[in-house]
Amino acid sequence: MTNPVDTLVIGGGLLGSAVAYYLARAGSSVLLVEKDQINRQASGQNAGSLHFQLEYRMIENGIESARKAAEAMPLHLHAQQAWAGLEAELGTSLGVAQHGGFMVAETPQQVERLGQKVALEQASGLVTSLLDGDEVRRRAPYLGPSVLAAAFCPSEGKADPRRCSLAYANAAVRLGARLRTTSAVAAIARVANGWAVTLDDGSVHRAATIVIAAGAWSGRVAQMAGTVLPVSPVGLTMTATARSPSLIKHLVQHAGRRLSMKQTVEGNVLIGGGWPARLHHEGGLIDLERKPELLLTSLAGNMAAAAAVVPGVAHLPVLRVWTGMTALIADQLPLIGEVPRAPGAFIATGGSAFTLGPTYARVLADQVLGKPAAFDVSRYDPKRFGSLTFA
Ligand SMILES: Cc1cc2nc3c(=O)[nH]c(=O)nc-3n(C[C@H](O)[C@H](O)[C@H](O)COP(=O)(O)OP(=O)(O)OC[C@H]3O[C@@H](n4cnc5c(N)ncnc54)[C@H](O)[C@@H]3O)c2cc1C
């Protein structure tokens, strides 16, 4: 048994590292436990898109589900400011570039959907505008003739996923947080004045509060703390092309197909946007320890969508394709807050938690510290799923 800490954070992705930093900055004693290495999972494998518009997956099922997804817009508004100041805050380069993002439409139906989406976003306070094809190509000449219109959000862009969690974790350590990598949480028990967390080496660590920031594993870790939450693991596909001269200046997404594109400072074009990868199963259950299987149909579909919108990428050789796992919540909104029937256990997961990661982390850290929220976060409260846990 080690000395108790104020907070034990489970998971060393962007969320866990960022929560550890914000708590340590407020003077809390923090132990962060990661079963692998920092940034090895979704936070280091993602596309690095900073997308503040409603994503394709949020609008593909019509305006009503888009309206529901727009309930997360206060988080998007906070995140666009948070990223703008993050490099200065952490004192290091994170590859943040917010040169704007287009969500393109190639059919009249997609143009109509974009119009509804932009109206919804503007009503929620996001700066977006609907541009016709000529204006879009004037601003982004690399976009092809099939683009009829696009929604433009000037604050969108990219950051480098290889750097962000590490920058947060390093900053947390500088402030006194302790990290334990290659240490998996194996059991969680409620004890007097807090929690006892057992690691896979048998060591037991006491904490007044715990934070579950375990990405796709968050539902399983919540079960260790005695709570059922609807966290679904999802497998996704990413592709990087070989380096090429500067071509794509913005983030590019699509209103009618799964697509996100951007170019790194090194010149690689990153292509993703939600194409599935197949999760493995073991004994009938999803096996979270195996990397999702690449689906050639996803790769082909993703490349076709990319080349249709940006013809200049059609000739670029593919350098690397990979898969990763992320977490979605049943109602598309994130889970941020105290876990139902587990006082002192907090969780943050779900949705685009790279873009929204710094914001989720600040919101959650404030809750752990008992500080009032900077804006209304009640819609993301895990207690909305409290009825799933009976005792
Ligand atoms: C291919 C892909 C592309 C994506 N693109 C984007 C994008 O462009 N923009 C965007 O906003 N979002 C994107 N996402 C989503 C985004 O990456 C995730 O939402 C975000 O990284 C989640 O961060 P996290 O810290 O919650 O999870 P993770 O980064 O997965 O970290 C969770 C950590 O918890 C650890 N852990 C799990 N169980 C235990 C345990 N029992 N004990 C100790 N540690 C444990 C894991 O090892 C892991 O390191 C993408 C995701 C994928 C997979």
The ligand as a Gaussian input file, in Angstrom:
#p B3LYP/6-31G(d) Opt

LIG

0 1
 C       -7.900000       6.521000     -36.281000
 C       -8.510000       7.584000     -35.396000
 C       -8.651000       8.872000     -35.894000
 C       -9.199000       9.870000     -35.082000
 N       -9.216000      11.157000     -35.540000
 C       -9.607000      12.158000     -34.717000
 C       -9.495000      13.503000     -35.112000
 O       -8.988000      13.795000     -36.184000
 N       -9.942000      14.462000     -34.270000
 C      -10.491000      14.163000     -33.056000
 O      -10.918000      15.074000     -32.352000
 N      -10.571000      12.892000     -32.624000
 C      -10.120000      11.888000     -33.410000
 N      -10.156000      10.605000     -32.975000
 C      -10.642000      10.348000     -31.615000
 C       -9.575000      10.694000     -30.585000
 O       -8.334000      10.165000     -30.969000
 C       -9.963000      10.153000     -29.222000
 O      -11.274000      10.610000     -28.908000
 C       -9.010000      10.630000     -28.128000
 O       -7.675000      10.435000     -28.491000
 C       -9.331000       9.872000     -26.852000
 O       -8.341000      10.178000     -25.896000
 P       -8.306000       9.342000     -24.559000
 O       -7.211000       9.873000     -23.752000
 O       -9.676000       9.299000     -23.980000
 O       -8.047000       7.821000     -25.045000
 P       -6.699000       7.052000     -25.430000
 O       -5.766000       7.905000     -26.160000
 O       -7.128000       5.768000     -26.063000
 O       -6.053000       6.768000     -24.026000
 C       -6.634000       5.868000     -23.103000
 C       -5.494000       5.201000     -22.378000
 O       -6.014000       4.416000     -21.316000
 C       -5.154000       3.297000     -21.169000
 N       -5.838000       2.258000     -20.400000
 C       -6.923000       1.523000     -20.781000
 N       -7.242000       0.651000     -19.827000
 C       -6.369000       0.830000     -18.808000
 C       -6.186000       0.202000     -17.542000
 N       -6.978000      -0.789000     -17.114000
 N       -5.168000       0.624000     -16.758000
 C       -4.346000       1.646000     -17.161000
 N       -4.470000       2.263000     -18.368000
 C       -5.481000       1.864000     -19.173000
 C       -4.855000       2.886000     -22.615000
 O       -3.704000       2.079000     -22.712000
 C       -4.709000       4.249000     -23.278000
 O       -3.365000       4.670000     -23.357000
 C       -9.641000       9.570000     -33.758000
 C       -9.505000       8.268000     -33.271000
 C       -8.935000       7.288000     -34.065000
 C       -8.755000       5.903000     -33.496000

